[in-house]
Amino acid sequence: MSRQRGIMSEALKAEIAKELGVYDTVAREGWGSVSSRDCGNIVKKAIEIAERNLGNR
């Protein structure tokens, strides 16, 4: 069974990381250095954006 990857675009992840203030870490050290809490906050924000976009349909 293959694992699905790349559901969220790199551009969206970067935009949200900038908004949450963790993009400097991503730029310096990569996504692997972002804390679990910050990753959770990025996912939470992406879900909020997706829900808003679905509500606008």
C-alpha positions as a Markdown table, in Angstrom:
| # | Residue | x | y | z |
|---|---|---|---|---|
| 1 | Met | 0.0 | 0.0 | 0.0 |
| 2 | Ser | 1.5 | 3.3 | -1.0 |
| 3 | Arg | 1.5 | 6.3 | 1.2 |
| 4 | Gln | -0.1 | 9.4 | -0.3 |
| 5 | Arg | 2.2 | 12.5 | -0.3 |
| 6 | Gly | 2.0 | 16.0 | -1.3 |
| 7 | Ile | -1.6 | 16.9 | -0.5 |
| 8 | Met | -0.6 | 20.4 | 0.6 |
| 9 | Ser | 1.5 | 22.4 | -1.9 |
| 10 | Glu | 4.9 | 23.6 | -0.9 |
| 11 | Ala | 3.7 | 27.2 | -1.6 |
| 12 | Leu | 0.8 | 26.9 | 0.9 |
| 13 | Lys | 3.0 | 25.3 | 3.5 |
| 14 | Ala | 5.6 | 28.1 | 3.1 |
| 15 | Glu | 2.9 | 30.8 | 3.3 |
| 16 | Ile | 1.4 | 29.4 | 6.5 |
| 17 | Ala | 4.9 | 28.9 | 8.0 |
| 18 | Lys | 5.6 | 32.5 | 7.3 |
| 19 | Glu | 2.3 | 33.6 | 8.9 |
| 20 | Leu | 3.1 | 31.5 | 12.0 |
| 21 | Gly | 6.7 | 32.7 | 12.2 |
| 22 | Val | 8.4 | 29.4 | 11.7 |
| 23 | Tyr | 9.6 | 29.9 | 8.1 |
| 24 | Asp | 13.1 | 31.0 | 9.2 |
| 25 | Thr | 13.6 | 27.5 | 10.7 |
| 26 | Val | 12.3 | 25.9 | 7.5 |
| 27 | Ala | 14.6 | 28.0 | 5.3 |
| 28 | Arg | 17.7 | 27.3 | 7.5 |
| 29 | Glu | 17.2 | 23.7 | 8.5 |
| 30 | Gly | 14.3 | 22.2 | 6.5 |
| 31 | Trp | 10.9 | 20.9 | 7.5 |
| 32 | Gly | 12.4 | 18.2 | 9.7 |
| 33 | Ser | 13.5 | 20.8 | 12.2 |
| 34 | Val | 10.1 | 22.2 | 12.7 |
| 35 | Ser | 8.6 | 21.2 | 16.0 |
| 36 | Ser | 5.6 | 18.8 | 16.2 |
| 37 | Arg | 3.6 | 21.6 | 17.8 |
| 38 | Asp | 4.4 | 24.0 | 14.9 |
| 39 | Cys | 3.6 | 21.3 | 12.3 |
| 40 | Gly | 0.3 | 20.7 | 14.1 |
| 41 | Asn | -0.4 | 24.5 | 13.9 |
| 42 | Ile | 0.4 | 24.5 | 10.2 |
| 43 | Val | -2.0 | 21.7 | 9.6 |
| 44 | Lys | -4.7 | 23.3 | 11.7 |
| 45 | Lys | -4.4 | 26.6 | 9.7 |
| 46 | Ala | -4.5 | 24.7 | 6.4 |
| 47 | Ile | -7.7 | 23.0 | 7.5 |
| 48 | Glu | -9.2 | 26.4 | 8.4 |
| 49 | Ile | -8.3 | 27.7 | 5.0 |
| 50 | Ala | -9.8 | 24.6 | 3.3 |
| 51 | Glu | -13.0 | 24.9 | 5.3 |
| 52 | Arg | -13.3 | 28.6 | 4.4 |
| 53 | Asn | -12.8 | 27.8 | 0.7 |
| 54 | Leu | -15.5 | 25.1 | 0.8 |
| 55 | Gly | -17.9 | 27.5 | 2.5 |
| 56 | Asn | -17.4 | 30.0 | -0.4 |
| 57 | Arg | -18.7 | 27.5 | -3.0 |
